[in-house]
Amino acid sequence: MANPVLMVVDDNPGSLATVDGTLRRRYGHDYLIISEATPGTALGRLRELRAAGHPVAVVMAAAAVAEAPAADFLAQARSIQPAAKRVLVIPRGGPAAPSLRVPVPLVADRQAATPVLRAIAHGMIDAYLPAPGAGRDEGFHRAVSELLEEWAHDAAPVLPAVRIIAGQQSARAHELRDTLARSSVPYAFHAAESAEGRSWLARAGQDGSALPVLLTYTGEVLVDPPNDRIAAVFGLAGLPAATVDVAIIGAGPAGLSAAVYAASEGLSTLLLEREAIGGQAGSSSLIRNYLGFPRGISGASLATRAFEQAWSFGAIPSMAGPVTALQPAPGGFTLHLPGGRASHARSVLITTGVSYRKLDAPGLDALLGAGVFYGATTSEHTAFAGEHVFIVGGANSAGQAAVNMARYAQQVTIVVRGDTLAARMSQYLIDEITATANIDVRTSTQIAAAEGTGQLEALTLTEARAGSTQTVPASALVILIGAVPHTDWLPPRIARDEHGFILTGSDLPASRNPAAGQTLPRPLETSMPGVFAAGDVRHGSVKRVASAVGEGSIATTQLTQYLQTQARNS
Ligand SMILES: Cc1cc2nc3c(=O)[nH]c(=O)nc-3n(C[C@H](O)[C@H](O)[C@H](O)COP(=O)(O)OP(=O)(O)OC[C@H]3O[C@@H](n4cnc5c(N)ncnc54)[C@H](O)[C@@H]3O)c2cc1C
C-alpha cells in the first residue's frame, strides 16, 4: 500500500513550514507529507488522491486559513475523504504555552474559542491541536499519534485479525464490520466481486457460493458464522464451570465499570456480552463529556481500554451470546444462553442498556455526529447558538430538549408525526413551548431526507395533511423518538416500569420490595434479592457514559454487601 498522506493546509508560509517540518522529521518515513497553501488546492489534491485510491490519514488546517474558514474546509474534506481525521491547528500563543496542554489563546479568550468548540460539536472536525513548538514537541506528537492510531484502526489495519470477504452490499457483512469496529477488532473487508476478494476467496479454498467468508489471523476459515463462533476464535466464548460471585450482563460502560471494580475487589467476575464490547458508547465517534478527556475520546477506544482493565484485574469476558433467561437457583442464580448453555452466579448485575429507535431517511446515517444526533449526544447546547435546530419526537424528552435548546439556538422546530403534541407530552411542557417565541411545532410532519457536504445543511420535510414536501436549511437534527430497554427476557419477578425499565431501591412499589417492607432495599437492587441493575436500563437513570460508569461502581459495592450478608447467614 502507498504511504498514507498527512496533509497540512496553511496560508502562512512560516507556520506551514513549521508544521510540515515537524511532521516530516517524525513521520516522513511511514507517511507522505503534503503541504498546501490554500483550501482550494487542498480540496483538489484530496480529490486526486481519492481518484488514485491513495489513503489519507490526517488533514490539518491552520485556524487562520483565510480563503475559507478552516473548519468549513475540513467539513468539506470529510465528504471527499471520510476516513481521514480532521484537525484544526490553533496558533500557539503566550510564554506559558509549552507547559500548558490547552492552547493559551483558547483559555485567555473564550470568544476566540467559540468557533473551535462549535466546529467540534457540529462534527466538522475531529480534534484541535496547538501548533507545534520548536524542537521535540511531545504533546503535539502524542496527539498526532493518537489520531493516527484511530485512523489506522478504522481504515487500514496493518495486520487485520479478521478478513471479511462478502458482497459489497451484504447486510450481514455490514453488521459484522460494525460489530468488529465497535469491539476494536482490526479487520479488512474485501468485496467478493473484486480481484482482491476473489484472490482471498481462493486462498481460503472457497468458491464464493456461500458468503460472507471470514479468514481469521489463526488461518481459520469461517463461512457465514454466527457471532459466538467468531468470539470463540478470540477465546471469548467460554463460560466458567464454577459458580462465580457476580455475573454482569452487558458490557457497555456500566458493565465494564462494574467488571473493573468487582474484579479489582477480588470477586470472581463473569462479564457476559451478546454483541460488541462498549455498548452504545462503542458507536459514538467522539465522547466529549467524559471526565479526563478534554478533546474527547472515541467510544471504541474508551471501551477497549476499559475491557483491557477489567481483564487485567481478572474479570472473565464471554461473548457466548445473549443471556436469554435468569432463574433463582440454590446458592444464587442460573443464567441461560443459546445452545442450551448456562452459567451460575451468586449475584447478578443487569447492565443491558437500551437501543434508541432509529429514524430511517436517506442521508441521515452519513451525517451521524455531523449535525445529526440521537438522544444524549447533544449536551452542548451552546454550540448551536444562533442556529436553526430541528428536534424530532413528541414525548417529554423532545419537549425538554427543545426548551433547553431554545435558550441558545435562534430557532427550534419540533417535528412530530402525530397531529398534536398533547398525545405524549406533559401539559406544562406544551405550555412552556407555546410561550417560547423561538420554538415552532410542525405536526403531521416527518423527516424525508437529510443533506449536506460533510455536515448537515438541509432537511426535507413532508407534511401529511397537505401532502407537501419542503427542503429547509438546518444546522442540527436531534432525534428523540424513544429508547427501548433490553429487558424483555427477564422474569416477571423483576419489576419494571410501564416502558420496561428496571425498578430498583426506593423506586420499587412497597408490594415488590424484596425486604418485605422491613427495610429499604439497596438503591440499585431489583425486586429479586441478589439481582442488581445499573446504567441506562434502570428506571430514572441519567443516560450518560459517566453516569453508567458511576452506577456500575456503586452496584459493585452494594452486591458485595449482599454477598457478605449471604455468607454470614449461611
Ligand atoms: C451514538 C451515541 C452517542 C452517544 N454519545 C454520548 C456522549 O457523547 N456522552 C455521553 O455521556 N453519552 C453518550 N451516549 C449515551 C451513552 O453511550 C449511554 O448512556 C451509555 O452507553 C449507557 O451505558 P450502559 O452500560 O448502561 O448501556 P449500553 O451502552 O446500552 O450497553 C448495554 C450492553 O448490554 C448488551 N446486552 C443487551 N442485552 C443483552 C443480553 N440479553 N445479554 C448480553 N448482553 C446484552 C448490549 O449489547 C450492550 O453492549 C451516546 C449514545 C449513543 C447511542
The ligand as a MOL file (V3000), in Angstrom:
LIG
                    3D

  0  0  0     0  0            999 V3000
M  V30 BEGIN CTAB
M  V30 COUNTS 53 58 0 0 0
M  V30 BEGIN ATOM
M  V30 1 C -24.4980 7.3300 19.1170 0
M  V30 2 C -24.4350 7.5870 20.6080 0
M  V30 3 C -23.5800 8.5540 21.0910 0
M  V30 4 C -23.5230 8.8190 22.4640 0
M  V30 5 N -22.6690 9.7870 22.9020 0
M  V30 6 C -22.5980 10.0590 24.2170 0
M  V30 7 C -21.7120 11.0520 24.6780 0
M  V30 8 O -21.0200 11.7080 23.9000 0
M  V30 9 N -21.6530 11.2640 26.0210 0
M  V30 10 C -22.4190 10.5700 26.9140 0
M  V30 11 O -22.2850 10.8040 28.1110 0
M  V30 12 N -23.2700 9.6240 26.5000 0
M  V30 13 C -23.3850 9.3550 25.1780 0
M  V30 14 N -24.2610 8.4060 24.7380 0
M  V30 15 C -25.0520 7.6580 25.7390 0
M  V30 16 C -24.1850 6.5570 26.3740 0
M  V30 17 O -23.4910 5.8470 25.3630 0
M  V30 18 C -25.0450 5.6200 27.2010 0
M  V30 19 O -25.6700 6.3590 28.2170 0
M  V30 20 C -24.1990 4.5040 27.8370 0
M  V30 21 O -23.5530 3.7360 26.8520 0
M  V30 22 C -25.0740 3.5830 28.6950 0
M  V30 23 O -24.2620 2.5420 29.1630 0
M  V30 24 P -24.8870 1.1590 29.6720 0
M  V30 25 O -23.7180 0.3150 30.0320 0
M  V30 26 O -25.9150 1.4090 30.6920 0
M  V30 27 O -25.6690 0.5390 28.4300 0
M  V30 28 P -25.2530 0.2480 26.9200 0
M  V30 29 O -24.1570 1.1280 26.4910 0
M  V30 30 O -26.5300 0.2790 26.1610 0
M  V30 31 O -24.6680 -1.2430 26.9540 0
M  V30 32 C -25.5120 -2.3450 27.1610 0
M  V30 33 C -24.8240 -3.6130 26.6470 0
M  V30 34 O -25.5970 -4.7410 27.0310 0
M  V30 35 C -25.6140 -5.6870 25.9540 0
M  V30 36 N -26.7960 -6.5510 26.0980 0
M  V30 37 C -28.1000 -6.2020 25.9470 0
M  V30 38 N -28.8900 -7.2820 26.1840 0
M  V30 39 C -28.0690 -8.3280 26.4810 0
M  V30 40 C -28.2870 -9.7040 26.8190 0
M  V30 41 N -29.5150 -10.2250 26.9240 0
M  V30 42 N -27.2060 -10.4960 27.0470 0
M  V30 43 C -25.9290 -9.9920 26.9730 0
M  V30 44 N -25.6700 -8.6890 26.6480 0
M  V30 45 C -26.7360 -7.8750 26.4230 0
M  V30 46 C -25.6810 -4.7880 24.7120 0
M  V30 47 O -25.2450 -5.4950 23.5570 0
M  V30 48 C -24.7360 -3.6640 25.1220 0
M  V30 49 O -23.4060 -3.9310 24.7450 0
M  V30 50 C -24.3400 8.1000 23.3750 0
M  V30 51 C -25.2060 7.1160 22.8870 0
M  V30 52 C -25.2700 6.8520 21.5230 0
M  V30 53 C -26.2040 5.7870 21.0070 0
M  V30 END ATOM
M  V30 BEGIN BOND
M  V30 1 1 1 2
M  V30 2 1 2 3
M  V30 3 2 2 52
M  V30 4 2 3 4
M  V30 5 1 4 5
M  V30 6 1 4 50
M  V30 7 2 5 6
M  V30 8 1 6 7
M  V30 9 1 6 13
M  V30 10 2 7 8
M  V30 11 1 7 9
M  V30 12 1 9 10
M  V30 13 2 10 11
M  V30 14 1 10 12
M  V30 15 2 12 13
M  V30 16 1 13 14
M  V30 17 1 14 15
M  V30 18 1 14 50
M  V30 19 1 15 16
M  V30 20 1 16 17
M  V30 21 1 16 18
M  V30 22 1 18 19
M  V30 23 1 18 20
M  V30 24 1 20 21
M  V30 25 1 20 22
M  V30 26 1 22 23
M  V30 27 1 23 24
M  V30 28 2 24 25
M  V30 29 1 24 26
M  V30 30 1 24 27
M  V30 31 1 27 28
M  V30 32 2 28 29
M  V30 33 1 28 30
M  V30 34 1 28 31
M  V30 35 1 31 32
M  V30 36 1 32 33
M  V30 37 1 33 34
M  V30 38 1 33 48
M  V30 39 1 34 35
M  V30 40 1 35 36
M  V30 41 1 35 46
M  V30 42 1 36 37
M  V30 43 1 36 45
M  V30 44 2 37 38
M  V30 45 1 38 39
M  V30 46 1 39 40
M  V30 47 2 39 45
M  V30 48 1 40 41
M  V30 49 2 40 42
M  V30 50 1 42 43
M  V30 51 2 43 44
M  V30 52 1 44 45
M  V30 53 1 46 47
M  V30 54 1 46 48
M  V30 55 1 48 49
M  V30 56 2 50 51
M  V30 57 1 51 52
M  V30 58 1 52 53
M  V30 END BOND
M  V30 END CTAB
M  END
